């Protein structure tokens, strides 16, 4: 499947979405911009894990980090 990105004025946005919704879901998928940035982030994290470059925390380390942040933002 190919991907295109469009910038559309508000006055035709609803009409364009209606038009695009007339296609079958296996032929066309509407992707929300915020969704694509999350997918890009998750893909980069997965690549980091797969390549062995990811850094992990133990539960104790995570607890310590969370305690520091709670104390920092409590006030």
Secondary structure, DSSP 8 states (H G I E B T S, - for coil): ---------HHHHHHHHHHHHTS-TTT-----HHHHHHHHHHHHHHHHHHHT------HHHHHHHHHHHHHHHH-
